[in-house]
């Protein structure tokens, strides 16, 4: 949660000429967010240009420059997670722990703490309460959604004092519903937890479906009590020039 206004963050990004995304969502004053794209870094192919993933074969010097460029827009260095496609949620405080949390979501009520996830085709979901006191973020690929990462994040925000009816959410760039073909294992995983989720699957060739991550996330957020959900409409797969995929 940073102290700068979202307008000033958008203005700074625009002035820098960087093709990053400032979410259009009803977050309260004092809550800021951004999503990086491929643009603005120094990495060479296949990581061009703003690769932030440490678990790659990218040049460590380029990675360091990329992180410094991102951090210049933030009130503090992000607290990165050791993501495992699960449903665990890290509760972050200030000062941060020396250990990188093993989790796929993070929440905080401390000002100046920057929650962050790394995604490519998986879905990043941002959360804030209407009073600007609690924020969160989740890494929600199909495994995380099937494991309940959004529900556990909403529960963790509730433990910090934010009721679901006070929360707003934003869905960031992920693989779109016209591109994400899945097999019977994914179809069965969602049917087992919510038969109504099958409305988010379009049959294709035998044993395959197109899955709508955005639709699945909206359905789960609604079930958790969050109805004010913005974002969606991106496709990292078909817009690979802009997004990592």
C-alpha positions in Angstrom: 0.0 0.0 0.0 1.7 3.2 -1.1 1.1 6.8 -0.1 1.2 8.2 -3.6 -2.0 8.8 -5.5 -2.9 6.5 -8.4 -3.1 9.4 -10.7 0.5 10.4 -9.9 1.6 6.8 -10.5 -0.1 6.6 -13.8 1.4 10.0 -14.7 4.9 8.9 -13.8 4.6 5.7 -15.8 3.3 7.7 -18.8 6.1 10.2 -18.5 8.6 7.4 -18.5 7.1 6.1 -21.7 6.7 2.6 -20.3 3.9 0.4 -21.5 2.7 -0.8 -18.1 -0.8 -1.1 -16.8 -2.3 0.9 -13.9 -5.6 -0.9 -13.1 -8.9 0.9 -13.7 -10.7 -0.1 -10.5 -12.5 1.6 -7.6 -9.6 1.3 -5.2 -9.6 3.9 -2.4 -7.2 6.8 -2.2 -3.8 5.7 -1.1 -4.0 2.2 -2.6 -1.9 1.9 -5.8 -1.1 -0.9 -8.2 0.6 -1.6 -11.4 1.2 -4.5 -13.8 4.4 -4.6 -15.7 4.6 -5.9 -19.3 7.6 -6.9 -21.5 8.5 -3.3 -22.0 11.0 -1.2 -20.1 13.8 -3.6 -19.3 17.2 -4.6 -20.6 17.0 -8.4 -20.9 17.7 -9.9 -24.3 15.6 -12.6 -26.0 13.9 -14.8 -25.0 13.5 -12.7 -21.9 13.1 -9.3 -23.6 12.9 -7.0 -22.1 11.6 -6.6 -18.5 12.0 -10.1 -17.2 11.6 -10.1 -13.4 11.8 -13.9 -12.9 14.8 -15.0 -10.9 14.3 -18.7 -11.8 15.4 -18.2 -15.3 18.6 -18.4 -17.3 18.5 -14.6 -17.8 21.7 -12.5 -17.2 21.8 -11.7 -13.4 23.0 -8.2 -14.3 20.1 -7.6 -16.5 17.7 -8.9 -13.9 19.2 -6.5 -11.3 18.6 -3.5 -13.7 15.1 -4.6 -14.4 14.2 -4.8 -10.7 15.8 -1.4 -10.0 13.6 0.1 -12.8 10.5 -1.4 -11.3 11.4 -0.4 -7.8 11.8 3.2 -8.9 8.0 3.4 -9.1 7.3 1.8 -5.8 7.5 3.0 -2.2 9.6 -0.1 -1.2 11.0 -3.2 -2.9 8.3 -5.8 -3.5 8.0 -8.8 -1.2 8.2 -11.6 -3.7 6.8 -15.0 -3.0 8.0 -18.6 -3.7 5.0 -19.5 -5.8 4.0 -23.2 -5.9 0.5 -23.0 -7.6 -1.2 -23.6 -4.2 -3.6 -21.7 -2.0 -1.4 -20.6 0.9 -1.5 -16.9 1.8 1.4 -14.9 3.4 0.6 -12.1 5.8 3.2 -9.5 5.2 4.4 -6.9 7.6 7.0 -4.2 7.9 9.9 -4.7 8.1 9.7 -7.8 5.8 11.0 -11.2 6.8 14.4 -12.2 5.5 12.8 -15.4 4.2 10.7 -15.4 0.9 7.3 -16.8 1.9 6.2 -20.0 0.2 2.7 -18.9 -0.9 0.7 -17.9 -3.9 -1.0 -14.9 -2.3 -0.2 -12.1 0.1 -2.1 -9.7 2.2 -1.1 -6.7 4.4 -2.5 -3.9 6.4 0.9 -2.1 6.8 1.5 1.0 4.7 4.4 1.0 2.4 4.4 -2.8 2.0 4.4 -3.9 -1.6 2.6 -7.2 -2.3 3.7 -8.8 -5.6 3.3 -12.0 -7.7 4.9 -13.1 -10.9 2.6 -14.3 -13.7 2.7 -15.1 -17.4 -0.4 -17.0 -18.5 -1.7 -17.3 -14.9 -4.1 -14.8 -13.5 -3.1 -12.0 -11.1 -5.9 -10.9 -8.8 -5.7 -7.7 -6.8 -7.7 -6.9 -3.7 -8.4 -3.8 -1.6 -11.0 -2.8 1.0 -13.0 0.3 0.4 -11.4 2.0 3.4 -7.9 1.7 2.2 -6.7 -0.3 5.2 -6.0 -3.7 3.7 -4.7 -5.0 0.4 -3.9 -8.3 -1.1 -2.8 -10.1 -4.3 -3.1 -13.6 -5.6 -1.4 -15.7 -8.3 -4.3 -17.7 -9.7 -3.6 -20.2 -12.5 -5.9 -23.1 -13.0 -4.3 -25.1 -10.2 -4.5 -22.2 -7.8 -8.1 -21.5 -8.7 -8.9 -25.2 -8.3 -7.1 -25.3 -4.9 -9.1 -22.3 -3.7 -6.5 -19.5 -3.6 -9.0 -16.8 -4.1 -11.2 -18.0 -1.2 -8.1 -18.3 1.1 -7.1 -14.8 0.2 -10.5 -13.4 0.9 -10.4 -15.2 4.3 -7.0 -13.8 5.1 -8.2 -10.3 4.3 -11.1 -11.0 6.6 -8.8 -11.9 9.4 -7.2 -8.5 8.9 -10.6 -6.8 9.4 -11.9 -6.5 5.8 -15.2 -8.1 5.2 -15.9 -9.5 1.7 -18.7 -6.9 1.1 -16.1 -4.2 1.6 -13.6 -5.6 -0.9 -13.0 -4.7 -4.5 -11.0 -6.9 -6.9 -9.2 -6.5 -10.2 -8.3 -9.2 -12.7 -5.0 -8.7 -14.5 -3.6 -10.1 -17.7 -3.9 -13.9 -18.2 -4.4 -16.3 -21.0 -7.8 -15.6 -22.6 -10.8 -17.9 -22.9 -10.3 -18.3 -26.6 -6.8 -19.6 -26.2 -6.6 -21.7 -23.0 -7.3 -25.3 -24.1 -7.3 -27.8 -21.3 -7.8 -31.5 -20.8 -10.1 -33.7 -18.8 -8.0 -33.3 -15.6 -8.7 -29.6 -15.5 -12.3 -30.0 -16.4 -12.8 -32.6 -13.7 -11.0 -30.6 -11.0 -13.4 -27.7 -11.4 -16.5 -29.9 -11.7 -15.6 -31.6 -8.4 -15.5 -28.4 -6.5 -18.4 -26.6 -8.3 -20.5 -28.3 -11.0 -21.7 -24.8 -12.1 -18.2 -23.9 -13.1 -18.6 -26.0 -16.2 -20.3 -23.0 -17.7 -16.8 -21.6 -18.0 -15.7 -24.5 -20.3 -16.4 -24.7 -24.1 -16.1 -28.2 -25.6 -13.5 -28.7 -28.3 -12.1 -31.9 -29.8 -12.7 -35.0 -27.8 -11.6 -34.6 -24.2 -10.6 -31.0 -24.5 -12.2 -27.7 -23.6 -11.5 -24.0 -23.8 -11.4 -22.7 -20.2 -12.2 -19.2 -19.1 -9.9 -18.3 -16.2 -11.6 -14.9 -15.9 -15.0 -16.4 -15.7 -13.9 -19.0 -13.1 -12.3 -16.3 -11.0 -15.4 -14.1 -11.1 -17.5 -17.0 -10.1 -15.3 -17.8 -7.1 -15.1 -14.2 -6.1 -18.9 -13.9 -6.2 -19.2 -17.1 -4.1 -16.8 -15.5 -1.6 -19.0 -12.4 -1.4 -17.1 -10.0 -3.7 -19.3 -8.6 -6.4 -17.3 -5.5 -7.3 -14.8 -7.0 -9.7 -13.0 -5.1 -12.5 -10.5 -6.0 -15.2 -10.3 -9.0 -17.4 -10.3 -8.9 -21.2 -6.6 -9.4 -21.7 -4.9 -12.4 -23.4 -1.3 -13.0 -22.7 -1.2 -15.8 -25.3 -2.4 -13.9 -28.3 -0.6 -10.6 -27.2 2.8 -12.2 -26.6 4.5 -9.1 -28.0 3.2 -7.2 -24.9 3.1 -10.0 -22.3 5.2 -12.9 -21.2 3.4 -16.2 -22.0 
